[in-house]
């Protein structure tokens, strides 16, 4: 059974994902959690502190959980990476990417949110860079700037997800991401 704090984080994460931070009220979170304000304020001093915890814990877990598996690949690394990236089973294209949504909404309006989200984004980019470094070391691809390539890969993923959200259609994601796959295939030895 989840702790009160964990339950609050899960519900807040879901509410922010589906409605945006600005449209998410503490009262709605508490109602869904079947808790009173004292329960929340025991763990979080404000909605902002709850939002920062959602970023640092839930959004971070989401990214590491989805993309951290890439770090275990030892061969056919780019092919396996593309399989994972293209796999969007149960993905809600009408709501888009959890990380990107929060980045778009919160980064321009609050320095603390920007910094917390940037840490998660950098972790995402670092995972991809490490995977690409491994692909280069194993002579699977040729590229001399995996840091720049990792930025491009993450930007491509986020852009393709945004394109699908705009159209509310996962087929747009698959069409768009196929261009990233073509690029990575062109780097193979």
C-alpha positions in Angstrom: 0.0 0.0 0.0 1.3 3.4 -1.0 2.1 6.0 1.6 0.0 9.2 1.8 2.9 11.2 0.2 3.2 8.7 -2.6 -0.5 8.8 -3.3 -0.5 12.6 -3.4 2.4 12.5 -5.9 0.7 10.0 -8.1 -2.5 11.9 -8.2 -0.8 15.2 -8.7 1.3 13.8 -11.5 -1.8 12.4 -13.3 -3.8 15.7 -12.8 -0.9 17.9 -14.1 -0.4 15.6 -17.1 -4.0 15.6 -18.1 -4.9 19.2 -17.2 -1.7 21.2 -16.9 -0.2 22.7 -13.8 -2.2 25.9 -13.9 -5.5 24.0 -14.2 -4.7 21.6 -11.5 -6.1 22.6 -8.1 -4.9 21.3 -4.7 -8.6 20.8 -3.8 -9.1 18.5 -6.8 -6.0 16.5 -5.9 -7.1 16.2 -2.3 -10.6 15.1 -3.3 -9.3 12.4 -5.6 -6.9 11.3 -2.8 -9.7 11.4 -0.2 -7.5 13.6 2.0 -7.7 16.9 3.8 -5.4 19.9 3.4 -3.6 19.0 6.6 -2.5 15.8 4.9 -1.0 17.6 2.0 0.6 20.4 4.0 2.3 17.9 6.2 4.4 16.8 3.2 4.3 19.9 0.9 4.2 23.5 2.0 2.5 24.6 -1.3 1.2 23.6 -4.7 4.6 24.7 -6.1 6.5 22.4 -3.7 4.2 19.5 -4.7 4.7 20.3 -8.4 8.5 20.3 -7.9 8.3 17.0 -6.1 6.3 15.6 -9.0 9.0 16.7 -11.4 11.9 15.5 -9.3 10.3 12.2 -8.5 7.5 11.2 -10.9 8.7 12.8 -14.1 12.2 11.7 -13.4 11.1 8.1 -12.7 9.0 8.2 -15.9 12.0 9.1 -18.1 14.5 6.8 -16.3 11.9 4.0 -16.4 11.2 4.4 -20.1 14.7 5.1 -21.4 17.0 3.7 -18.7 16.5 0.2 -20.3 18.6 1.5 -23.2 21.7 1.4 -21.0 21.5 -2.4 -20.9 21.8 -3.0 -24.6 25.1 -4.5 -25.7 24.6 -5.1 -29.4 22.4 -3.8 -32.2 22.2 -0.8 -30.0 20.7 1.7 -32.4 18.1 -0.8 -33.6 17.1 -1.6 -30.1 17.0 2.1 -29.2 14.6 2.7 -32.1 12.4 -0.2 -31.1 12.1 1.3 -27.6 11.5 4.8 -28.9 8.9 3.7 -31.5 7.0 1.5 -28.9 4.2 3.8 -27.8 1.8 1.1 -26.5 -0.8 2.8 -24.2 0.6 6.2 -24.9 -1.9 9.0 -24.8 -1.2 11.0 -27.9 -4.0 13.4 -27.1 -2.1 14.5 -24.0 1.5 14.2 -25.3 4.7 13.8 -23.5 4.7 14.3 -19.7 8.1 15.9 -19.6 7.6 18.1 -22.6 4.2 19.3 -21.5 5.6 20.5 -18.2 8.7 22.0 -19.9 6.5 24.0 -22.3 4.1 25.2 -19.5 6.4 25.8 -16.6 9.9 26.7 -17.8 9.1 30.2 -19.0 7.2 31.2 -15.9 9.3 29.9 -13.0 13.0 29.5 -12.4 12.6 26.6 -9.9 10.4 24.6 -12.3 12.8 25.4 -15.2 15.8 24.1 -13.2 14.0 21.0 -12.0 12.8 20.1 -15.5 16.2 20.9 -17.0 17.8 18.3 -14.7 15.3 15.6 -15.9 15.9 16.7 -19.6 19.7 16.5 -19.1 19.3 13.0 -17.6 17.3 12.0 -20.7 20.0 13.4 -23.0 22.8 11.8 -21.0 21.1 8.4 -21.2 20.9 8.8 -25.0 24.5 10.0 -25.2 25.7 7.1 -23.2 23.9 4.7 -25.5 25.3 6.4 -28.6 28.8 6.3 -27.0 28.4 2.5 -26.6 27.3 2.1 -30.2 30.4 4.0 -31.4 32.7 2.0 -29.1 31.2 -1.2 -30.5 31.7 0.0 -34.0 28.0 -0.1 -34.8 27.9 3.5 -35.9 30.3 6.2 -36.9 29.9 9.6 -35.3 32.3 12.0 -33.6 29.9 14.1 -31.5 27.5 11.9 -29.6 26.6 14.8 -27.3 25.2 16.8 -30.2 23.6 13.7 -31.6 21.9 12.9 -28.3 20.5 16.4 -28.2 19.1 15.9 -31.7 17.7 12.4 -30.8 15.9 13.8 -27.7 14.6 16.8 -29.7 13.4 14.5 -32.4 11.5 12.3 -30.0 9.9 15.3 -28.3 9.1 17.0 -31.6 7.6 13.9 -33.0 5.5 13.5 -29.9 4.4 17.1 -30.2 3.4 16.6 -33.8 1.3 13.6 -32.8 -0.3 15.5 -30.0 -1.1 18.4 -32.4 -2.9 15.9 -34.6 -4.1 13.6 -31.8 -2.9 10.7 -33.9 -0.1 8.2 -33.1 0.5 7.6 -36.9 2.0 11.1 -37.1 4.5 10.1 -34.4 5.5 6.9 -36.3 5.9 8.8 -39.6 7.9 11.5 -38.0 10.2 9.2 -35.9 10.9 7.1 -39.0 13.1 10.0 -40.2 15.2 9.7 -37.1 15.6 6.0 -37.8 16.7 6.8 -41.3 19.4 9.1 -39.9 20.7 6.6 -37.4 20.7 3.9 -40.1 22.9 6.2 -42.2 25.5 6.2 -39.4 25.9 2.5 -39.4 29.2 0.9 -40.4 
